[in-house]
């Protein structure tokens, strides 16, 4: 899936066009630059802090923090929020035995 995510850190807010993939227990963001090699950010689902699933007038979104970076993923381009939420839920249970309850609006 491809789309734009927002990342906030100590320097401020940035928007990144990324390819989102899943591998085992990790959510992977691959950023592409014009002439440089792509950069990968691989985040194990058990290391998400402040994980939340929200719905507002703009649609569904997933928010979490990882290593002093705050991520916000909204449905855009080909990013399917329900698919990402289902992966987080399944990987967290399969690898760590923790069950994450998704809000009802993520289950439809």
VMD Tcl script that draws the C-alpha trace (Angstrom):
set ca {
  {0.00 0.00 0.00}
  {1.19 3.51 -0.74}
  {0.15 6.76 0.88}
  {1.07 9.74 2.99}
  {1.67 9.50 6.73}
  {2.44 12.31 9.12}
  {5.34 12.08 11.55}
  {5.94 14.53 14.37}
  {9.23 14.67 16.24}
  {11.27 17.28 18.11}
  {11.83 19.20 14.86}
  {8.16 19.44 13.94}
  {5.61 17.89 11.61}
  {6.58 16.16 8.36}
  {4.58 14.34 5.74}
  {6.10 11.28 4.12}
  {5.01 9.43 1.02}
  {5.65 5.80 1.92}
  {5.10 2.23 0.92}
  {3.54 0.36 3.86}
  {4.21 -3.36 4.22}
  {3.89 -5.96 6.94}
  {6.43 -8.59 7.87}
  {5.92 -10.98 10.75}
  {5.36 -8.65 13.73}
  {6.55 -5.43 12.11}
  {4.94 -2.52 10.33}
  {7.40 -1.24 7.71}
  {7.47 2.22 6.15}
  {9.64 2.60 3.06}
  {10.37 6.19 2.02}
  {11.67 6.86 -1.47}
  {13.85 9.78 -2.43}
  {14.71 10.95 -5.92}
  {18.30 9.75 -6.30}
  {18.96 8.04 -2.99}
  {18.26 4.56 -1.76}
  {14.92 4.18 0.00}
  {14.96 4.38 3.79}
  {13.16 1.75 5.85}
  {11.55 2.25 9.21}
  {10.59 -1.05 10.75}
  {8.47 -0.88 13.90}
  {7.61 -3.98 15.96}
  {3.95 -3.82 16.97}
  {4.76 -4.48 20.64}
  {6.81 -1.27 20.75}
  {3.93 1.03 19.79}
  {3.21 3.54 22.55}
  {-0.10 5.37 22.96}
  {-1.76 3.31 20.23}
  {-5.23 4.58 19.39}
  {-7.81 4.14 16.67}
  {-9.90 7.20 15.85}
  {-12.76 8.21 13.62}
  {-13.64 11.78 12.74}
  {-15.19 13.67 9.83}
  {-12.02 13.05 7.78}
  {-12.32 9.28 8.24}
  {-10.43 6.61 10.13}
  {-6.93 7.03 11.47}
  {-4.37 5.21 13.56}
  {-2.09 7.08 15.96}
  {0.94 5.78 17.85}
  {4.37 6.78 19.11}
  {7.70 5.06 18.62}
  {11.11 6.35 19.75}
  {10.02 9.98 20.25}
  {8.23 10.08 16.89}
  {4.46 10.38 16.73}
  {2.84 8.71 13.72}
  {-0.57 9.41 12.25}
  {-1.89 7.21 9.46}
  {-5.03 8.35 7.66}
  {-6.88 6.64 4.88}
  {-5.48 8.11 1.65}
  {-4.21 6.92 -1.72}
  {-4.13 3.13 -1.38}
  {-3.65 3.05 2.41}
  {-6.43 0.95 3.87}
  {-6.70 1.75 7.57}
  {-8.82 -1.28 8.40}
  {-6.19 -3.59 6.90}
  {-3.42 -1.96 8.91}
  {-5.53 -2.13 12.10}
  {-6.29 -5.83 11.49}
  {-2.57 -6.52 11.02}
  {-1.70 -4.74 14.28}
  {-4.39 -6.69 16.12}
  {-3.39 -10.07 14.65}
  {0.38 -9.62 15.02}
  {0.07 -8.41 18.60}
  {-1.96 -11.47 19.55}
  {0.05 -14.00 17.51}
  {3.50 -12.88 18.65}
  {2.87 -11.51 22.13}
  {-0.43 -13.00 23.31}
  {-1.96 -9.56 23.84}
  {-5.41 -8.88 22.45}
  {-6.14 -5.38 21.18}
  {-9.82 -4.50 21.02}
  {-10.61 -2.55 17.86}
  {-13.41 0.02 18.02}
  {-16.67 -1.11 16.40}
  {-16.24 1.29 13.48}
  {-13.01 -0.57 12.51}
  {-14.81 -3.92 12.27}
  {-17.29 -3.07 9.50}
}
mol new
graphics top color blue
foreach p $ca { graphics top sphere $p radius 0.5 }
foreach p [lrange $ca 0 end-1] q [lrange $ca 1 end] { graphics top cylinder $p $q radius 0.2 }
display resetview
